[in-house]
Amino acid sequence: MNRMADRIAEKVRQIKGSGIREFFDIAQRMEGAISLGVGEPDFVTPWSIREACIFSLEKGYTSYTSNWGLLELREALSDAIYKESGVYYEPEGEILITTGVSEAFDLAIRAIVNPGDEVVLHEPSYVSYTSCTIFAGGTPVCVDTRVEDEFRLRADRLEEKITDRTKAIILSYPNNPTGATLSRKDLEEIADVANEHDLLVISDEIYGRLTYEGTHTYFTSLNGMQERTILLNGFSKAYAMTGWRLGYAAGNKELIEAMMKIHQYVMLCAPITAQKAALEALRCDEEVEKMVSEYNRRRKLIVKGLRDIGLSCFEPKGAFYTFPSIQITGLTSDEFARRLLKEEKVVVIPGSVFGPCGEGFVRCAYAVSHHKIKEALERIGRFVERNR
Amino acid sequence: MNEKDRGKELEIVKILEENARISDSEIAQMVELDEKEVKGIIAELEHRGIIRGYKAVVNHDKAGIEIVQAIIDLKVSPERNMGYDAIAERIARFPEVKSVRLVSGEYDLSVLVSGKTMHDVAYFVAEKIAPLEHVRNTVTHFLLKTYKENGEIYGEEEKGKRLAVTL
């Protein structure tokens, strides 16, 4: 019999496992470690949302829902999107409830990519875009974003990567891991590129509510973009609902219908319990505002602290990440993260995990208490002092 | 005051309402002012009577401090030209009284009274509050157990169960 490894599908073999998994395991087990490595809120889901979920269970809501998701939830989402962006999506046909944005992204990519199609995405970025594109048979094409541009995707660099095989652009702002946001002007320039080359856009705006200066501009609200954009969003970050796995996609009827075809066979529907809770979440604006102001205070604390240590750190205006440069230590970002964990028990994520151009940076999440941020900064300060 | 300064001032109030012991330098970082400006704004807030005090929220049971508290509902006849203010202010002056609020509904004033023993509290109500000229009726509710005070839950702190690392 051949080795099992040889029987694994080629596409899957092509994807490298995370090289730092063992480092994660150490972090998970270490006593007294402070983790700035967590990509999710430290808040527990607001009580009124949890309470609504419990109530739904008491009432016996335990069945499948429509493949599209509860109509009531799609209607509420349609209203919420309209209120925030001025863009209207039909609850019937233009909105699909999914099991997190992760599923929504996978559906979107699979719905539009033919073998050999290219998908342009910016790096550093969240790790699943590249892999999902490969699983779908597409070719990811990366555009580097740079610290001197505050990690904004520049339309001219984007355009350089477009070929006649390009099918879509993936946008992910506010960005994980950099915390970068795009201005309306940046977005308009990207919209021009999409128009000119007649491309689809998948815009993952999961961190949209976590925008600290100015307000988030929905890409789909720009002139002509509603037709060619698949908007992805979900409840994980703004409502502190990561474990509920609930997201949605909104867009052109035919695109959403195509995604729905895949969704109905692989997922059937998102969990009803999470959908019931989400209905309550949409009424929790005040709780969200409170969490956002708290993140904002932490953001200022950590950015100032990192700069005081001597790490150059551009000002992130969204999500809950900072992306300081560690170049003054002369270490690679992987060495930096490993040694910092071993010597000072602080977890940060090497920037290189999010694409080669993340080398020289580390991601520090500030979704932790003030107290922990201060302690972590002290430890990082000692470490940098020894290694500069 | 311009809108920006007003914004900073409100932000500082919110921060202190959450945690009154936070240092001026930390506040300064969070609102992007220097420490001296923060000190100035806080002094001004105190001077204008916007910030009325800084007090710890203490779980007396846990601290082993014996204290008896009661909410007293009062029916009061308002006075000509003064409404409820005169009587409310008069009651508020007793140190045993921890808070006085005008409320809607069947009763008019809700008064929180604190003492060492049940007898102390009952005696205080009978001797000092009930006989007041405009007080028509009182109902005393002794507090048996506190679950949440001033936004702080007294039970076990709820901790998230996050993994140490997620991308």
Interface residues (C-beta under 8 A of the other chain):
Chain A: F24 A27 Q28 M30 A33 S35 G37 V38 G39 E40 P41 D42 F43 V44 Y126 V127 N176 S293 R297 K300 L301 K304 G305 V347 I349 V353 F354 H370 K374
Chain B: E11 K14 I15 I22 E26 Q29 M30 V31 E32 E158 G160 R162 L163 A164 V165 T166 L167
